[in-house]
């Protein structure tokens, strides 16, 4: 069978309705990882939904208990055809965020896939069940087209705790490096640039949360009796935040600005235009770092956000000067940022501007990652996306959001290639989440062609990648 015949077979499978039936069954699994009463569902998803599909393709299954978060298990599936074949590592997560059943549209149920025009509604349809269903289906089609072979070695890592920040994932990758050893990483999560353009991204921005607090005194005091005599921590903290990021959203802490927005990255982002699609919010063009395009602000720069702010009692405000104020802030950052010293840099900046009473507490963070955009593997995937779709694909040096990409790029040392099958207005993490059928169908074509080519060209592709890496 030829490559084109394999792709045609994949489309025939999709159009038959079998893919939709499988996705509907998986959406019906209530795999909310934040809830402690869903443990059985999380295990069921791996053992009864994912495992049989992989066993049918001759994968060996390794169930790994999570030593950091109980009952948020891992599954590593391996299929080794020839020792000299290149090995691809793939990834997916079967857990979802809270269903939030009561807030969905009245005629929708988050645990029942519903078709409406080009949309399949259901919790996890986009994040991430629909996306890994596409990739597993593509593997199946190549396996069948080659008469029970892939033409490359394949390993797949599934986790069930991504929506609670992937506890235990780094530990598994550190402890199971031999089991997970591979030559390249290809997976699907997050959104495309937009619904129309197939997209490849090479990593993700990092995220670091930190808390700011001013404790002025032990008690609140009547604002009439003491106003003008006692400092107001709410007012002070508002000014301290404005010292970190101004009224136009421009971050003021020089030590936390990136060094990686190179001419090469700017050239790539010159072909990228975020937003502007149906369902997207209206972009505030005058917000953020001046002198940058909106693509450069989102994918090539750092932003500081206020996630929550509290002083006094917002639900029952009283005529009193509050005793303290607190804000949770976040730094979204790209590679080339000294994020590990975030608290030190924020505190030094505040002290230099007279805010000596602000406590700065680092809460948690994950690093930024980015594969070299000039890597031959990048050119290969972009070419395949264009060939499969007939469209010019978008290349993003990194996703604007965050994924646990560092475990694959830093711990396992793999070149990371992400081909998403969702789009920004899919409703993930919100109500009425959905997958676009058109993207799923196109995604199946793309991944079938990509996996077929890996079986034909894999050894040459990996050799080119290694030569490029050594030269760099």
Secondary structure per residue as TSV (DSSP state, phi and psi in degrees):
chain	resnum	aa	ss	phi	psi
A	1	X	-	360.0	143.9
A	2	X	-	-90.6	170.2
A	3	X	H	-58.1	-45.7
A	4	X	H	-64.7	-36.6
A	5	X	H	-66.4	-38.1
A	6	X	H	-63.5	-42.0
A	7	X	H	-64.9	-42.4
A	8	X	H	-61.7	-39.5
A	9	X	H	-62.8	-39.3
A	10	X	H	-64.3	-41.3
A	11	X	H	-67.6	-37.9
A	12	X	H	-61.8	-41.4
A	13	X	H	-61.0	-45.8
A	14	X	H	-62.9	-46.8
A	15	X	H	-69.0	-18.1
A	16	X	T	-70.7	-17.9
A	17	X	T	97.0	-5.7
A	18	X	H	-65.6	-39.2
A	19	X	H	-61.5	-45.1
A	20	X	H	-61.1	-40.7
A	21	X	H	-63.6	-41.8
A	22	X	H	-65.0	-45.2
A	23	X	H	-62.3	-40.0
A	24	X	H	-60.6	-41.7
A	25	X	H	-64.5	-38.5
A	26	X	H	-76.9	-34.9
A	27	X	H	-62.1	-32.9
A	28	X	T	-68.6	-13.9
A	29	X	S	-78.2	120.3
A	30	X	-	-86.1	79.5
A	31	X	-	-99.8	56.2
A	32	X	B	-79.4	106.3
A	33	X	T	-73.5	-16.2
A	34	X	T	-75.6	-17.7
A	35	X	-	-100.4	137.9
A	36	X	G	-79.9	-11.4
A	37	X	G	-95.2	15.0
A	38	X	G	-112.4	14.2
A	39	X	H	-56.8	-44.2
A	40	X	H	-63.8	-38.0
A	41	X	H	-65.3	-38.7
A	42	X	H	-64.9	-42.9
A	43	X	H	-67.7	-40.8
A	44	X	H	-57.9	-40.9
A	45	X	I	-60.8	-45.7
A	46	X	I	-69.1	-45.3
A	47	X	I	-79.7	-34.4
A	48	X	I	-105.9	-21.3
A	49	X	I	-102.4	-52.4
A	50	X	I	-83.1	-44.6
A	51	X	H	-57.2	-49.0
A	52	X	H	-59.8	-37.6
A	53	X	H	-64.5	-39.1
A	54	X	H	-75.7	-38.9
A	55	X	H	-62.0	-34.7
A	56	X	T	-65.4	-20.8
A	57	X	T	-99.9	11.7
A	58	X	T	80.3	21.1
A	59	X	-	-78.8	143.6
A	60	X	E	-89.4	136.7
A	61	X	E	-108.2	136.6
A	62	X	E	-128.4	107.7
A	63	X	E	-86.9	130.9
A	64	X	E	-125.4	121.7
A	65	X	-	-71.1	148.5
A	66	X	-	-88.7	114.8
A	67	X	S	-80.8	-9.9
A	68	X	S	-100.0	-38.5
A	69	X	S	-132.2	108.6
A	70	X	T	-60.4	141.7
A	71	X	T	61.5	26.9
A	72	X	-	-120.6	71.4
A	73	X	-	-75.5	170.2
A	74	X	E	-119.5	151.9
A	75	X	E	-130.4	125.0
A	76	X	E	-113.7	120.9
A	77	X	E	-110.7	134.1
A	78	X	E	-130.0	138.5
A	79	X	E	-135.5	110.7
A	80	X	-	-109.3	111.7
A	81	X	S	-91.0	-46.6
A	82	X	-	-144.8	139.5
A	83	X	T	-62.5	-28.3
A	84	X	T	-88.6	-7.0
A	85	X	S	-69.3	150.4
A	86	X	-	-68.1	152.2
A	87	X	E	-115.9	125.3
A	88	X	E	-101.7	133.3
A	89	X	E	-101.9	130.2
A	90	X	E	-117.8	166.9
A	91	X	E	-149.1	150.1
A	92	X	E	-160.8	161.3
A	93	X	E	-128.9	135.8
A	94	X	-	-97.2	-4.9
A	95	X	-	-86.1	159.9
A	96	X	B	-132.7	167.6
A	97	X	-	-74.8	175.2
A	98	X	-	-49.9	140.3
A	99	X	-	-63.3	-35.7
A	100	X	-	55.2	45.3
A	101	X	G	-52.1	-43.6
A	102	X	G	-70.1	-14.7
A	103	X	G	-104.3	-0.5
A	104	X	S	-73.1	163.0
A	105	X	-	-53.8	145.7
A	106	X	T	-56.3	-32.5
A	107	X	T	-95.3	12.3
A	108	X	-	-117.7	147.1
A	109	X	-	-125.9	124.1
A	110	X	T	-60.5	-18.9
A	111	X	T	-106.6	17.5
A	112	X	S	-136.7	113.2
A	113	X	-	-64.7	127.4
A	114	X	E	-127.3	129.3
A	115	X	E	-90.3	134.1
A	116	X	E	-149.5	101.4
A	117	X	T	64.2	-124.9
A	118	X	T	-90.2	7.2
A	119	X	E	-110.8	139.7
A	120	X	E	-111.3	110.2
A	121	X	E	-87.2	141.7
A	122	X	S	160.0	146.0
A	123	X	T	-67.2	125.3
A	124	X	T	91.8	-6.6
A	125	X	T	-57.1	-36.4
A	126	X	T	-100.9	-35.9
A	127	X	T	-129.6	93.0
A	128	X	T	-130.2	11.4
A	129	X	H	-63.2	-45.9
A	130	X	H	-61.2	-37.4
A	131	X	H	-71.2	-44.4
A	132	X	H	-76.3	-21.2
A	133	X	H	-63.8	-40.3
A	134	X	H	-59.0	-47.8
A	135	X	H	-68.7	-39.0
A	136	X	H	-67.3	-37.9
A	137	X	H	-64.5	-38.3
A	138	X	H	-64.8	-42.2
A	139	X	H	-59.2	-42.5
A	140	X	H	-59.3	-44.1
A	141	X	H	-65.9	-40.4
A	142	X	H	-66.4	-41.5
A	143	X	H	-59.1	-44.4
A	144	X	H	-70.5	-42.6
A	145	X	H	-64.5	-29.6
A	146	X	T	-95.9	14.8
A	147	X	T	67.9	40.1
A	148	X	S	93.0	23.5
A	149	X	-	-138.9	155.5
A	150	X	-	-98.7	-33.5
A	151	X	S	92.3	2.2
A	152	X	S	-154.5	165.3
A	153	X	E	-86.7	146.6
A	154	X	E	-138.6	136.6
A	155	X	E	-129.8	142.2
A	156	X	E	-131.5	129.1
A	157	X	E	-110.6	120.3
A	158	X	E	-110.6	136.8
A	159	X	E	-124.0	163.2
A	160	X	S	-125.9	28.7
A	161	X	-	-142.6	21.8
A	162	X	G	-62.2	-35.3
A	163	X	G	-76.7	-2.6
A	164	X	G	-118.3	35.3
A	165	X	T	73.6	26.2
A	166	X	-	55.0	50.1
A	167	X	T	-62.1	134.4
A	168	X	T	87.9	-12.7
A	169	X	H	-65.5	-45.9
A	170	X	H	-61.6	-40.4
A	171	X	H	-63.6	-41.7
A	172	X	H	-63.0	-43.4
A	173	X	H	-67.0	-32.4
A	174	X	H	-72.1	-40.9
A	175	X	H	-81.3	-24.4
A	176	X	T	-115.6	39.2
A	177	X	T	-64.0	-35.5
A	178	X	T	-68.8	-43.8
A	179	X	T	-61.5	-35.3
A	180	X	T	-97.3	5.2
A	181	X	-	-57.9	131.9
A	182	X	-	-154.1	178.5
A	183	X	S	-106.8	-27.2
A	184	X	E	-154.3	161.9
A	185	X	E	-123.8	127.1
A	186	X	E	-133.4	127.1
A	187	X	E	-153.8	177.3
A	188	X	-	-138.2	123.7
A	189	X	-	-164.4	168.2
A	190	X	S	70.4	-179.3
A	191	X	-	-99.7	158.5
A	192	X	-	-64.1	172.0
A	193	X	S	-58.9	-44.8
A	194	X	S	-156.8	176.9
A	195	X	S	-65.0	-25.1
A	196	X	S	-87.6	-31.2
A	197	X	S	-104.5	117.4
A	198	X	-	-55.1	144.3
A	199	X	E	-134.8	143.4
A	200	X	E	-122.3	125.9
A	201	X	E	-122.4	153.6
A	202	X	-	-111.8	6.2
A	203	X	E	169.8	-155.9
A	204	X	E	-151.2	154.7
A	205	X	-	-67.9	152.7
A	206	X	E	-86.7	169.4
A	207	X	E	-142.3	133.4
A	208	X	E	-134.7	121.9
A	209	X	E	-98.3	141.3
A	210	X	E	-144.7	155.2
A	211	X	E	-111.9	136.2
A	212	X	E	-111.6	136.8
A	213	X	E	-146.5	139.3
A	214	X	E	-120.6	120.3
A	215	X	E	-106.4	101.0
A	216	X	-	-82.2	-39.9
A	217	X	-	-166.4	177.1
A	218	X	S	-78.9	-27.2
A	219	X	S	-130.9	158.6
A	220	X	-	-81.8	149.4
A	221	X	E	-130.1	145.4
A	222	X	E	-50.7	126.8
A	223	X	H	-71.5	-21.8
A	224	X	H	-78.5	-37.3
A	225	X	H	-79.7	-28.1
A	226	X	H	-125.5	-4.1
A	227	X	B	-59.4	132.2
A	228	X	T	92.5	-12.1
A	229	X	T	-112.4	-26.3
A	230	X	B	-113.4	134.7
A	231	X	-	-64.9	145.3
A	232	X	-	-102.7	111.2
A	233	X	H	-63.2	-29.2
A	234	X	H	-63.9	-44.6
A	235	X	H	-66.6	-43.2
A	236	X	H	-62.7	-42.5
A	237	X	H	-68.1	-36.6
A	238	X	H	-59.5	-41.7
A	239	X	H	-70.1	-34.8
A	240	X	H	-64.8	-41.3
A	241	X	H	-64.1	-41.3
A	242	X	H	-63.5	-23.3
A	243	X	H	-74.4	-25.8
A	244	X	H	-87.1	-39.2
A	245	X	B	-142.9	125.2
A	246	X	-	-83.3	-174.2
A	247	X	T	-67.9	-10.3
A	248	X	T	-104.9	8.2
A	249	X	S	78.6	17.8
A	250	X	-	-92.8	120.1
A	251	X	B	-67.2	134.9
A	252	X	-	-101.3	-7.8
A	253	X	-	-86.7	100.2
A	254	X	G	-60.1	-35.2
A	255	X	G	-67.6	-14.5
A	256	X	G	-107.2	13.3
A	257	X	S	-89.9	148.1
A	258	X	-	-80.6	165.2
A	259	X	S	-118.9	9.4
A	260	X	-	-107.6	8.4
A	261	X	-	-84.2	76.4
A	262	X	-	-81.9	165.8
A	263	X	H	-55.7	-36.1
A	264	X	H	-65.6	-42.2
A	265	X	H	-67.5	-39.6
A	266	X	H	-63.7	-35.6
A	267	X	H	-64.4	-43.0
A	268	X	H	-61.5	-45.3
A	269	X	H	-73.0	-13.2
A	270	X	T	-65.3	-17.9
A	271	X	T	-98.8	10.1
A	272	X	-	-117.2	132.7
A	273	X	-	-131.7	96.3
A	274	X	-	-70.2	153.4
A	275	X	-	73.6	-171.0
A	276	X	-	83.5	6.2
A	277	X	S	-103.7	159.4
A	278	X	T	-54.7	131.8
A	279	X	T	92.2	-14.6
A	280	X	-	-77.6	146.3
A	281	X	-	-70.6	158.8
A	282	X	-	-73.9	127.1
A	283	X	-	-75.3	137.0
A	284	X	-	-88.8	97.2
A	285	X	T	-67.8	-20.7
A	286	X	T	-96.8	15.5
A	287	X	S	-104.7	138.1
A	288	X	S	100.3	-176.3
A	289	X	S	-56.1	122.8
A	290	X	T	-69.5	152.1
A	291	X	T	84.8	-1.2
A	292	X	S	-111.2	149.9
A	293	X	-	-72.9	166.2
A	294	X	H	-65.4	-32.0
A	295	X	H	-67.3	-40.0
A	296	X	H	-66.9	-36.4
A	297	X	H	-64.9	-38.0
A	298	X	H	-82.3	-41.6
A	299	X	H	-108.6	-14.1
A	300	X	S	-122.4	2.5
A	301	X	S	-134.5	177.4
A	302	X	-	-108.2	147.4
A	303	X	E	-130.7	147.2
A	304	X	E	-114.9	125.3
A	305	X	E	-121.0	146.3
A	306	X	E	-94.6	113.9
A	307	X	E	-89.0	-31.9
A	308	X	E	-157.3	148.3
A	309	X	E	-146.0	133.2
A	310	X	E	-146.7	134.5
A	311	X	E	-149.1	142.7
A	312	X	S	64.3	-147.2
A	313	X	-	-122.9	97.0
A	314	X	S	-59.4	-29.9
A	315	X	S	-76.0	-32.8
A	316	X	S	-137.1	72.6
A	317	X	-	-64.7	141.1
A	318	X	-	-120.8	163.0
A	319	X	S	-79.3	69.3
A	320	X	E	-145.6	146.5
A	321	X	E	-78.0	119.8
A	322	X	-	-66.5	158.0
A	323	X	S	-80.2	-30.1
A	324	X	E	-153.2	169.3
A	325	X	E	-141.9	149.0
A	326	X	E	-144.1	143.0
A	327	X	E	-138.8	142.4
A	328	X	E	-105.4	123.8
A	329	X	E	-120.3	166.4
A	330	X	E	-141.9	139.4
A	331	X	E	-107.2	118.4
A	332	X	E	-96.1	128.3
A	333	X	E	-143.7	156.3
A	334	X	-	-103.1	175.5
A	335	X	S	-59.5	150.4
A	336	X	S	89.8	20.2
A	337	X	-	-116.3	134.5
A	338	X	-	-83.0	63.1
A	339	X	G	-73.1	-25.3
A	340	X	G	-66.9	-21.0
A	341	X	G	-105.5	28.0
A	342	X	H	-54.2	-51.1
A	343	X	H	-61.0	-39.9
A	344	X	H	-63.4	-43.2
A	345	X	H	-68.1	-41.1
A	346	X	H	-65.4	-45.6
A	347	X	H	-62.6	-43.0
A	348	X	H	-63.3	-39.9
A	349	X	H	-64.9	-44.0
A	350	X	H	-64.5	-43.1
A	351	X	H	-62.2	-40.3
A	352	X	H	-64.5	-20.4
A	353	X	T	-108.8	18.7
A	354	X	T	88.2	8.6
A	355	X	-	-99.0	79.5
A	356	X	T	-84.1	-12.7
A	357	X	T	-102.9	11.4
A	358	X	-	-93.6	122.2
A	359	X	E	-83.6	134.2
A	360	X	E	-117.4	121.0
A	361	X	E	-123.9	117.7
A	362	X	E	-71.6	129.7
A	363	X	E	-99.6	-58.6
A	364	X	E	-165.5	161.9
A	365	X	E	-165.0	159.9
A	366	X	E	-135.9	144.6
A	367	X	-	-75.4	162.1
A	368	X	-	-88.9	148.8
A	369	X	E	-139.4	155.7
A	370	X	E	-165.2	122.4
A	371	X	-	-74.5	145.0
A	372	X	-	-55.9	118.2
A	373	X	T	-63.9	-15.9
A	374	X	T	-90.9	3.7
A	375	X	S	-62.1	138.0
A	376	X	H	-55.9	-29.9
A	377	X	H	-62.3	-34.8
A	378	X	H	-64.5	-44.9
A	379	X	H	-62.5	-39.1
A	380	X	H	-61.6	-51.3
A	381	X	H	-64.4	-42.2
A	382	X	H	-60.0	-41.7
A	383	X	H	-63.4	-39.1
A	384	X	H	-68.3	-40.4
A	385	X	H	-60.0	-43.4
A	386	X	H	-66.6	-42.6
A	387	X	H	-64.8	-39.5
A	388	X	H	-73.3	-36.9
A	389	X	H	-101.1	-20.2
A	390	X	S	72.0	17.0
A	391	X	S	-124.8	159.1
A	392	X	-	-79.9	116.7
A	393	X	-	-74.8	159.3
A	394	X	E	-97.0	136.8
A	395	X	E	-110.5	123.5
A	396	X	E	-113.3	123.9
A	397	X	S	-55.3	-32.8
A	398	X	S	-158.5	156.5
A	399	X	B	-69.0	149.6
A	400	X	S	-68.3	-31.7
A	401	X	S	-89.9	-160.1
A	402	X	-	-124.7	142.4
A	403	X	-	-134.9	162.4
A	404	X	T	-76.6	44.6
A	405	X	T	-66.6	-26.5
A	406	X	H	-63.1	-25.9
A	407	X	I	-69.5	-28.9
A	408	X	I	-87.4	-39.9
A	409	X	I	-81.7	-39.8
A	410	X	I	-94.8	-47.2
A	411	X	I	-76.6	-47.3
A	412	X	S	-90.7	-11.8
A	413	X	-	68.6	35.5
A	414	X	-	-103.3	147.4
A	415	X	E	-70.7	126.2
A	416	X	E	-107.8	125.8
A	417	X	E	-127.3	115.1
A	418	X	E	-110.8	124.9
A	419	X	-	-119.7	94.2
A	420	X	-	-76.2	151.3
A	421	X	-	-119.8	31.7
A	422	X	-	-131.9	-174.5
A	423	X	-	-146.4	162.1
A	424	X	T	-59.8	-29.0
A	425	X	T	-96.8	27.1
A	426	X	S	-75.6	-11.5
A	427	X	-	81.9	13.8
A	428	X	T	-61.8	142.2
A	429	X	T	68.2	5.2
A	430	X	S	-128.8	-165.5
A	431	X	S	-85.1	160.1
A	432	X	S	59.7	36.9
A	433	X	-	-58.9	142.0
A	434	X	E	-153.6	158.5
A	435	X	E	-111.8	141.9
A	436	X	E	-83.9	126.7
A	437	X	H	-59.2	-39.3
A	438	X	H	-62.1	-38.3
A	439	X	H	-71.0	-41.1
A	440	X	H	-61.2	-42.7
A	441	X	H	-65.4	-46.1
A	442	X	H	-65.2	-38.4
A	443	X	H	-61.8	-38.1
A	444	X	H	-66.1	-39.5
A	445	X	H	-60.5	-46.8
A	446	X	H	-60.9	-49.9
A	447	X	H	-71.1	-34.3
A	448	X	H	-62.9	-45.1
A	449	X	H	-65.1	-40.9
A	450	X	H	-62.4	-46.6
A	451	X	H	-69.0	-35.7
A	452	X	H	-62.1	-45.9
A	453	X	H	-65.9	-33.8
A	454	X	H	-61.7	-37.4
A	455	X	H	-68.1	-27.2
A	456	X	H	-92.4	-37.3
A	457	X	H	-115.8	3.6
A	458	X	H	-54.1	-47.1
A	459	X	H	-63.6	-40.5
A	460	X	H	-68.4	-38.2
A	461	X	H	-63.7	-45.1
A	462	X	H	-67.9	-36.8
A	463	X	H	-63.8	-40.1
A	464	X	H	-66.9	-39.6
A	465	X	H	-61.6	-46.2
A	466	X	H	-66.3	-39.4
A	467	X	H	-64.8	-40.5
A	468	X	H	-64.4	-42.8
A	469	X	H	-63.5	-42.8
A	470	X	H	-64.8	-39.4
A	471	X	H	-66.5	-33.0
A	472	X	-	-73.5	360.0
